Amino acid sequence: MDLRNIAIIAHVDHGKTTLVDELLKQSGTYRENQATTERAMDSNDLERERGITILAKATSVEWKGTRINIVDTPGHADFGGEVERILSMVDGVVLLVDAAEGPMPQTKFVTSKALALGLKPIVVLNKVDKPDAEPDRALDEVFDLFASLDANDEQLDFPALYASGRNGWCDAELDGPRKDLSALFDLVISHVEPPKQIAKKDEPFSMLATTLGADPFIGRLLTGRVESGTLKAGTTVNALARDGSRIEQFRVTKILAFRGLSQQPIELAEAGDIVSLAGMSKATVADTICDPQVTEAIPAQPIDPPTITVTFGINDSPLAGRDGDKVQSRVIRDRLMKEAESNVAIKISDTPGGEAFEVAGRGELQMGVLIENMRREGFELSISRPQVLFREENGQRLEPIEEVTIDVDDEYSGAVIEKITGPRKGEMTEMRQNGGKTRIIALVPSRGLIGYHGEFLTDTRGTGVLNRVFHSWEPHKGAIPGRRAGVLISMENGTSVAYALWNLEDRGKMFIGAQEPVYTGMIIGEHSRDNDLEVNPLKGKKLTNVRASGTDEAVRLTTPITLTLEQAIAYIDDDELVEVTPNAIRLRKRYLDPHERKRMAKSA
């Protein structure tokens, strides 16, 4: 059977996963009466809730006697570690671009990786039936993007299609019949070359592992594309590290291939196909699985280095252990090591005390997703403020700079430019206005973007869109001011009282409501001034024996501010932590005792 391997790449929300759903339906992968979910490829709970793809996943469809393996990739640069490896498994990419928004920063990030690997793109302009769609302008912008990314002539001569993934049609002409996706299927078969590996069918077996998964019944599963030869289940193979040294020898217990949405066991894996192998105990991502006579490892894609680090520690607050069952540092360490094994963009290191772990990664979103997954698994953690990683080169201190693309209504552009170019040390490189909207492109230090997103949404009344992608390393830009406001700190242990909170409302905004557990050193609100203030949220109303003529007014509290996990991590200062449990997110001071806080502030 003929074979094609393609990846679908696009910016967040441009409709990749929805399009894959339609491809599966129209190729006959689903039975007519089969119960399916919307966005079948987003299988993880977090992906469904946030509406984003976090993990790359593969599926396969059959069309006119050709099997097409399709890989759905994440759109966020935070999960770029996934994207870089996945692209080395495919022979072509389908670039999906929203006809109204045009190419966006994350599109640029993934596309640059694909073009550098020499892959020939097919461009699909999606959502052309939206009222504000401008497919011609979007197509011109795609061409300009390719040219700026040094695409070769063959890549610049790309075919383009017009589509509406949600309505399940795709045509070569804008005013085509709009019936189904057959134009896309046919183009993939004619434009994407069959895997070059098929020619190496008679050579010894070798395969580069690109993703690691686990099955509760089979154990660890390594997925990759077979680079040469064939493999039967039950064969003994070697796993080689990048430098060619042998990691282990194991027997392949099962070979699974993607058939539709499920993986099915097959007897024989052939060159060019994308398969998963079981049976290994140590081999992991970027290792080469091969016949014992092969001695050289297959070169793996280098992974971009991490740019931020967050400290994960045990939860040592007075409320520790009430919600979660996984509270020991050893359990937290095992879970983080397991994460680092399958996610090559994360690096874990121990801290001197052994109670906490430094986790380095790509961005706040990636960290937020990891913490959210852990808290759902029953972990309790204390999380520090993200710190940016610096580099030393030729005696100069370098820091990561990100390219930020912002789309806002014209009336808010002034406030945004002032914040980004002023205290956050950004440089504006481009600004253009179009129909009441302004697009601002700026280069901003990663340090200046930590915690900015919440402020940005306030400044733009929730209407702005901000996208960021790693740009380069540049000399240190100097000090960047942190949060201006102080915090309100509880000075007592107990349960908060509505009357006390009501009296504290003129001191600042509250993060907690009445009848919530509080402890000494816990942050219960934001102070209206720039200093921290210790307050008593337990103080009830004193009863007297004098009867008043009028009844007491009922206490009406302003609704407290509820911070999401990412907002809480971005909000805290260096001397503060976020306490994360399965049922709560609380802010606290690193040192709960006020005397110890003062002592530490003096020594710092």
C-alpha positions, 0 to 999 in steps of 0.5 A: 500500500502507498504511504504518505506522512504529513503533519498539520501545523497552525497557530492556536485556534486556527482549526487544526484539530477540527479539520482532522476530525472532518478528515477522519469522518470523510475518509470512512474512519468512523462508521456512520453510527459511531459515537464520536466526540468533538475534537477527537484528537484533543484527548486529554482533559486539559486540552478539552477545557483550554481548547488547545493542543498540548501533546502531538498525536498521530492518526491515519486515514485511507484514501483511494488505496493510500494510507495517510499518517497525520500528526496533529501538532501543538500551536503554542511555542511553549510546547515547541519541544513536541513540534521539533521532534514530530516534524522529523517524522513526516515528509510534508506539512499542511499549514493551516492559516485563518483567512481573517487573522493571517499568519500569526507568531506561532505559525512563524515558529512552527513553519520556520522549523518545517522549512529548515527541514526542507519540507514542502508545505501545502497552504490551507486558508481556513475559515474563509466563510467568516464575515471578516475573512480576507483570503487574498491578503492572508495568502500574500502574507503567507508568501511574505512569511516564507520569503522572510524565513529563507524558503527555497524556490520549491517551497515558495511555489506552494499550492493553496486551498480554501477551506472551512474545517468546521463545515467540512469542505476544501476547494482549489478555488474560492468559489468552488462546489464546497462539498467535501475535503477530497481536494485536500486528500488528492493534493496530499497524495500528489504533492507530498512525496512517499517516504524516502525510507521505503527504498531502504527496505532491505537494510537492517532495521533502525528507528528514531524514537520521537515521543514516549507514551505509556499504556496501563497494560503494555507499559512504555511505548516509544513512537517514531518512523521506521528509517530502514528495514522491517521489524517483526514482533518478538525480535531482539533489538538494541537502543543506542544513545545519541553518541552511539553507546548502547543503553539496553538490549530488549525484545520487542513485545508489541508493535502498534500502528495507527489505524484511525483513532486507535492503535492496533497491533501489527506483525510487521513494521516496514520502512517509512511507517509510523509505529509504536514499540513496547518492551523497553525499560530504559530507552527514551525520546531521541534514542535510536532503536535498531538491529544489533548489527547497526552501530551508529545512532540516527542524528536527532533534532537539537531542542531549543534550550529552556528559558525560565525556571520554577521551583517546585517544593513540598507544601509546608503550610499549616493546611498541608495534607488536607486535600492531596495524598501525594505530599512527600518530596520523593513522590514529587521528584519521581513524578517530575523525573517521569515528566522530564523523560517524555517531555524533552523541553523540560530539565529537572535539577535538585536544590541543595536542601533536597525538599525542592526541585528546579524545573526549567522549561519554555514558558509560563503556560507549559509550567501551568499545564504541568502543575495543573496536571499534578494537582489533578493527580492529587499532589500538593505543591508550593511553587515559586515565582518563575525566574528567567535563565541567563547565559554567559558569553564572552564575559557578557550576561545574556538574557532571552528576548521574545517577539511579542505580537499584539492585536488590540482595538485602536483606543487601547494601543497607547496604554499597551505601547507605554507599558511595553516600551517603558518599564518592561524595556521592550523595543517596538519594531512594527505597528500597523492599523487596519479597520479599527484594530492595531497590530503591534510587534515588539521585542521584549525581555522574557523577564518583562513579560512574566506576569504581564498578561493579566495587566494586559487584559485589564488595560485592553478590557479583555479584548486584546490578543497577545502572542509571544515566541522566543526570538534571541539572546541579547545583552542584559537590559537592566532592572525591570520593576516588579509588582507595585502594590503590597499585599495584605497578610493574615496575622492569625490562624482560623476561619475568615469572618465576613465582618472583619473582611468588610472592615478591611475592604478600604485597605485593598482588594480581597483574594478570599471570601468569608468562612475560608480557612486562613493561617499566619503568613497567608496572603488574603488580598492586595494592599492599596499602597506599596507596602505589605500590611498584616491584618486580622481577618478573624475579628468578629463584631463585639457584642454590647448590652446597649440596644440600638434603635436601628437594626445592624446593616447586613454585611455586604462583601465585594466579590473577591478576586479569584486568581487562576493558577497562571495568574497566581504564579505570575502575581507573586513576588520573590519572597512569596509562594503559591500553595497548590492543592487539588481543591485550592490555590492560595498565596502565601509568604515564603516565611510565615513567621513575621519575625523570620520574614523581617530577619530574612529581608534584612539579610537579603 
